[in-house]
Amino acid sequence: MSANRVANSETTIFTVVNTLAAQHNAVGLSQGAPDFDTPRWVLDIIKEAFDAGRNQYAPMSGVPEFRQAISGIYRTKYGLSFDTATQITVTSGATEAIFDSVLALCDPGDELIAFEPFFDSYAGSCKMAGCTMKAVTLHLPDFSFDRKELEAAITPRTKAIIINNPNNPTGKVYTMEELTVLSEVANKYNLTIISDEVYENLVFDGLKHIPTATVPGLADRTITINSTAKTFSATGWKIGYICAPAPLTQAVQAVHQWVTFAVNHPIQLAFSKILPISADYSKEFCAEMEKRRDYLLARTTEWGFDPVKPEGSYFFMATFDRLSKKSDMEFMEELIKTKQVALIPASPFYLSAVDEGHRLLRFNFVKSMAALEQADKNMRRL
């Protein structure tokens, strides 16, 4: 009795892995949710906001103070100017922002291009919109893409390209050269860019995040998506936002008003105060994640994996050819049952190069040092 768009809906790989991990008491290096709490100073501001009495519906586009804070951050950090009245929309997390953007741009039968491996909600959003997602592969050993492959994927039905920078699950940070290619292609074929930048504050080794909207030729055709969850270790609050030119903002708001309409009012008020004073904290958090990245990279190499060093996010991928000839799904299950360590198999993040995905597992280092050390003990002891 269900609609075709959900009739064959599969359980996400995260649910599959988390269920199996719970059964075997495995250390969870799988789902990208911290096992430590949000900073105390952030929680104090949140509590004050809930006591302020503004607990009814927020405006559909977001609380004015929060939209002003978002605009101020982009202006200060990147020189981008987003009008608070016509170019910013607050959403229920980046996942809703992605969904809104895909439905705003694509009709049934249209096509959207994503770089694989990709975050799995991209495919789900395309399915709900009735459009076709086509994949362009980020190739090993450094997860780079080929311009010829990108252009070959474009047809008269292509409406948009979605990019995740820094990338989940690879940890790739796109260079200006790569983003310039993206600009040239988007302008050549008149495409919109959906730029998922939720890990913008997690860029390592002295590199700098380059917002897609700052690339010459892309300011007027980019939907920028961001979130408070990754920077402030608060995945449960679901506060995301979209910044885009006014015509694109009108389109995404036409979807947003029927999906959630309004987002948590007091937490938006709190983040209007948190964002402007968060620069030092963001640097400290990034430095701490870089240390945990380096620790886990060293351990995985010792265990027999061949990891690809990530430049951003809190994920990285590793091949396991030296350890097993099994598929990624089979080896994931073996590790949970025999080593009590849970990882995410990569093949669900691929459409075209699934064989490449079968060689990879995704590691997640946004965990306490105690959890990372326990994973090391389990891998060595059992």
Secondary structure, DSSP 8 states (H G I E B T S, - for coil): ---HHHHT----HHHHHHHHHHHTT-EE-SSS--SS---HHHHHHHHHHHTTS--S---TT--HHHHHHHHHHHHHHH-----TTTSEEEESHHHHHHHHHHHHH--TT-EEEEEES--THHHHHHHHHT-EEEEEE-BTTTTB--HHHHHHT--TTEEEEEEESS-TTT-----HHHHHHHHHHHHHHT-EEEEE-TTTT-B-TT-----GGGSTT-GGGEEEEEESHHHHT-TTT--EEEE--HHHHHHHHHHHHHHTSS--HHHHHHHHHHGGG-HHHHHHHHHHHHHHHHHHHHHHHHHT-EE---SBTTEEEEE-TTT-SS-HHHHHHHHHHHH-EE-EESGGG-SS-HHHHTTEEEEE--S-HHHHHHHHHHHHH-
